[in-house]
Amino acid sequence: MFQIDLVAQCKKNDRRAQLKLYKQYCEGMFCVAMRFLNNADDAEDVLQESFIKAFQKIDQFKGEVTFGSWLKRIVINKSIDFLKSKKQQLVSLDEGYMHIEEDEDWTVEDGIGVKQVKQAITELPENYRYVVQLFLVEGYDHNEISQILNLSGTACRTRLLRGKGRLRELLKNKKYVTGS
């Protein structure tokens, strides 16, 4: 059965079709949640909540993107909401007044692996971590990140640029990079 057929069946509240979609996407979406939460129990909870929301809101899925992309966005938003609910108080920065210079250079020293970069991302302050993770790990562009995090384009670019700088400093302090 094709994905579009499964989605159509899910829109009719077919439990077997829902189970097939769940089995098809649960492992990948668990990995997405783990990249944000770094805790299997929390990731499992977010995953379950995400699938419940997806099946409740499946009529809103119009097929403009793949079901996996649509579901991934739900998982990411649920992960971020979960993390925000565990934080004390967030500091809001007014970043709208700043002019951003684009810096697309994400290179690091040759000996650095993905594992070290991902670990360093988890050490970034929350407002930078989400933007950097969505950009580098999840592959979203500035517009998509702005929509997901409800930020202006300028704030998104500012946080990405600052997050990149902090990431570079973290890696440098761990002797993973040299120079600028």
N, C-alpha and C positions, 0 to 999 in steps of 0.2 A: 504494500500500500504506500502510495506517495505521500510526502509530507503534507501537501495541500489537502489531500483527501483526509488525512488524520486530523488536521485542523478543522476541516468541515465537520467531521464526526464529533470532535470535541465541542464545537459550537452547538451541537445537538445534545450535549451533555452525555455522550457515550463514554462510559467509564473504561472500557477496554482500549479505546483510542487514547484516552488520557494516560493510561498506564503505558502504552506504547511510546507516546511522546516523552513521558517521564523517563522511561528506560533509555531512550535514545539520547536525551540531553542531560541526565542527572550527573554523570561523571564529569563532563566538561564544565557544567555550571558550578559543580562543587569546587573544581579547581579555580574558577573565577572568584568565588567567595573566599577560598583559602588565601588567595593572593592579597586580599584586603584584610582578612580577619586573623590569619595565622593561628587559628584554633579550630580543630576539627568539629568539636561540639557546637560552637557558635556558627560555623560554616554550614553544618547540617541543619541547624534551626533556620538560618536565613534561606537556605535552599528550599526547605519545606514551605516557608512563608511565601517565597517567590513563586513556586509552582501553584500554590493556592491562589495567589493574586492573579497569576497568568490565566488560570482556568476560569476564575471569576470574571476577568476582564477580556476574555478571548474574543468577544464580539467586537472589541476595539482594534483587534488585529486585522489590518486591511490588506496585508500581503505586499506592502510597498518595500519592505525589507524581508529577509528570511525570518522564519520563526525563531531560529537560533539567535539572530541579532536582536530581535524584539525581546526575547527572554533574557538575554545577556544584560540588556539595559535594566530590566527589572531586578535582576540579581545584584548588579552594581549599585543601583539606588537603594535596595534593601540593605546591602552591606554597609553603605555609607550611613544610612539612617541608624543601623544598629550601633555603629561606632560612635556616632554623635550622641546616641542615647546613653552611652557609657561614659561619656566625657562630662567633666564638671561644667565649665563655662567656656564658650569659645570667644576668642577675641576677634572682633570684626575690624578689618583694615579698610580704610577708604583708599582704594588703589585707582579709582577712576580718573584722577587728575594727572596721572603719569603718562609720559610718552615712552613707548617701548621700542628698543632697538632689537630687531630680530637677530637671533644667534642660533643657527641651526646645527652648530657643531656639537655633537654628542660623543665625540671620541674620547676614549680613556686609554691608559697604558695597555699595551698588548697582553700583559699577564693577567688582566682582570677578567673574571668570568661572570656570567649572568648571575650566578648565585651571590657573588659579592655585591653586585649592583642592586639586586633585589633586596638583600639584607640592608644595605645602606638606605634604600628607599624607605624601609620600615622605620628608620631612625629619624626621618625628616619630620618637621612639625606638620600637623594634620593638614593645614591649609595648603601646604606645598605638596605633601605626600600624595593626596588624591589626584591633583593635576598631573604630577610627574608620572604616577602609576597609570593613569588613564592614557596619557600620551605615549609613554615608552613601552609599557607592558601590554596594555589593551589595544593600542593602535588607533585611538580616536584622534581626530583633528581638533583644532581650537574651537570651531563652531559647535561640534558635538559635545566637547567638554563643557563649554559655556552653558549649553542647554541642560546637560546632566546635572551640573552643580549649581545651576541658576546664577551664573556670573555674567558680567559684561565681557565682551571680547577683550577689552583692555585689561581687566582684572585677571582673566584667564592667562593672557600672555605674560603679565607681570609675575604672577605666581609661578608659571612655568619657568621663566627666566631666573627668578630668585631660587626656586627649587633646584634648578640645574646647578646654580652656583653653590648652594648648600650641599648638594649631592657630591659635587666635585671636591668640596672641602672635606666632607666625610671620608671620601675615598683617599684623598691626599693624606689626611691624618692617619689613615690606616696603612699608609705607604703603598697604596694602589696606583696613584697617579703622580705625575711630576709636573711642576710648573703650573701654568694657567690651564 
